Amino acid sequence: MLVEHAEGLFCPAGGFYIDPWGTVDRALITHAHGDHARPGSRAYLCADPSKPLLERRLGSDVTVESLPYGARLTLGNVTVSFHPAGHILGSSQIRIEGPDGVWVVTGDYKRAADPTAAPFEPIVCDMFITESTFGLPIYRWDPTAAVIDEILRWWDDNGRDRRTSVLFCYTLGKVQRILAELSRVTDRRVFVHGMMLSMIDAYRDAGIQMLPVASATDQPKGTKFAGELVLAPLSARGTPWMRRLGDHSDAFASGLMRVRGVRRQRAFDRGFVLSDHADWPALLQTIAETGSGRVLATHGFAEPLARHLQEHGFEAGVVKTAWEGEPSGD
């Protein structure tokens, strides 16, 4: 029911694309990260919680329609519905039912509990198209609570040394998850880079409980940040903006930090292994829960995952994507 076109995955029977990277008439969007929700299409369809995020990202003049999770819509000769993916607020798997059975496209997903996103919903299907951002056995995540405790201890240790704790993380999904998880163990205010405020506000509008924040960008010249926690996007690293933070320790929160060589190569003082994608055990668990013997892998380590599945009796292959490089939002 889905074929690969130059613009992305296309459903001929429904007349729509899923997360297209080209300009199309109708785009069904799994979530609001930039490698999945690209501007230029004539109309967008997503899950209800994702709509405000897409409108902020694409502009209020863009046509964005939405459906509640689980609601079914007939498009052409197929029926589509959105189901929670657990990746970020509003992230969805897209279920397509038609003449060739039930196909599911996961978008990005994770199985770990997250107070900022509806939990992943396993879907029985005939064809499962799964992300594989961390599709290697080395990627296995520690419990989130343990990682949050590590972040808090690092913040406290830096405070005793009168240094600023600068934690780099992605602007949509990761920063909100960190603020929500930290609110379970502290009530302290956190400073954030100014470009993070809009999406933090969108999460608050959705009812997500997070620590109070203040813009580090808007503080008067000469403000002292010693002992404070500052969340910032990777794009701020090495820029003149960092000078205002004074003596600081920096860290990065990402599944990429599981590999020690990556942390050393990037010269972070600390690396916190906190990912918004499924790790290797969760990928295999999810595939088993679908009951599908046919699996296509996309994004990240798609070929190793497909090869592993083939060796274990699955009919498996790879779907290519225009997106290369680091996972957006991990």
C-alpha positions, -999 to +999 in steps of 0.1 A: +000+000+000+030+023+003+056+029-024+088+049-024+087+081-044+112+109-048+092+129-023+089+101+002+065+073+011+034+074-010+000+057-006-015+055-042-048+041-029-052+071-005-035+098-024-012+109+004+024+108+016+037+101+050+064+125+064+074+136+029+106+154+024+093+169-009+064+192-016+031+173-020-006+179-020-014+160+012+010+150+039+002+128+069+027+137+096+039+114+124+053+142+146+066+178+145+104+173+143+119+189+113+130+157+096+094+145+095+074+177+092+088+198+064+073+229+050+059+234+015+030+209+012-005+221+005-022+203+034-012+184+065-029+159+087-017+148+121-029+137+156-047+164+177-019+170+202+006+175+174-014+203+157-002+233+178+034+222+174+031+219+136+014+253+134+042+268+154+068+251+132+051+256+098+033+288+103-003+297+111-012+302+074-005+265+066-035+241+064-031+217+093-060+193+101-060+168+129-077+137+143-080+123+179-059+093+185-077+062+173-103+080+151-106+066+116-107+086+084-113+072+049-090+085+023-096+071-012-097+033-008-080+031+026-087+040+062-061+058+083-058+064+120-032+079+143-019+060+174+005+071+202+042+066+195+056+079+229+083+099+211+073+135+219+040+153+225+016+143+197+039+117+181+020+091+162+021+058+144+000+058+113-022+028+107-034+022+072-060-004+064-069-013+028-069-041+002-035-053+013-043-056+050-031-034+078+002-015+075+017+006+103+043+033+099+058+042+133+076+074+128+099+078+157+089+061+189+101+050+224+087+025+249+100+042+281+075+061+302+075+099+295+052+124+313+052+146+282+039+120+257+011+095+255+025+060+259+033+038+228+004+017+217+013-017+201-007-024+169-012-058+153-005-055+116+005-073+084+034-049+075+054-030+101+076+000+090+097+008+120+123+034+128+158+021+136+176+051+148+194+031+174+191-003+157+223-019+171+226-042+202+250-017+219+221+008+224+203-001+257+189+026+279+191+029+317+160+037+337+150+073+332+148+080+370+185+070+373+195+093+345+176+122+360+193+116+394+226+118+376+217+151+361+206+165+395+238+153+412+259+170+384+239+202+389+244+201+426+282+193+423+287+222+399+268+245+423+291+237+451+320+246+428+302+279+418+300+268+381+271+269+357+256+236+345+250+239+308+230+209+295+226+207+257+194+191+244+170+193+216+144+221+215+113+200+209+107+170+231+140+166+250+140+199+269+104+195+279+110+159+290+139+169+312+119+198+327+090+174+334+112+146+349+132+171+370+099+184+385+095+151+402+127+156+423+131+194+426+111+226+423+140+248+413+138+273+385+158+265+353+172+289+328+168+281+291+180+295+258+154+320+244+148+299+213+134+271+235+106+292+250+080+288+223+079+250+223+080+250+261+049+272+261+032+249+237+037+220+261+024+240+290-006+249+269-012+212+265-012+207+303+023+193+307+037+200+342+073+212+341+097+232+362+095+270+360+119+285+335+134+319+328+151+330+296+189+331+300+190+352+268+168+380+283+187+384+316+205+417+321+241+420+312+263+409+341+238+384+355+256+356+374+246+320+365+269+302+389+251+273+404+223+275+379+211+249+354+209+262+318+193+242+290+204+251+255+203+238+219+235+224+204+235+253+180+245+276+209+276+257+217+307+277+209+288+309+202+293+343+219+260+336+237+279+311+259+302+338+274+274+352+295+272+319+314+307+323+329+327+293+343+306+263+334+305+225+329+287+213+298+269+181+290+247+166+263+215+145+269+212+120+241+212+083+233+243+090+213+261+094+246+259+056+251+291+053+230+320+067+250+339+076+219+312+100+208+313+119+240+351+121+240+351+132+203+327+160+211+345+170+243+315+172+266+323+172+303+294+148+308+271+127+287+237+117+299+222+087+281+186+099+277+169+091+244+135+096+229+139+066+206+135+029+212+166+010+222+176-023+207+155-045+231+125-022+227+127-024+189+127-062+190+099-063+216+078-040+195+083-059+163+073-091+181+041-075+196+029-065+161+027-101+151+039-091+116+064-113+098+070-085+073+091-056+085+108-026+069+133-005+088+141+031+082+162+059+097+195+052+114+208+016+115+182+002+092+203-023+074+217-040+106+182-043+120+168-057+088+197-082+085+191-094+121+154-099+114+161-118+082+184-141+102+155-148+125+130-157+098+114-123+091+107-109+056+126-077+062+141-048+041+150-012+042+131+020+033+155+048+023+150+083+037+164+117+026+173+125+062+209+117+070+230+124+101+219+127+137+184+119+149+163+150+153+151+153+188+170+125+203 
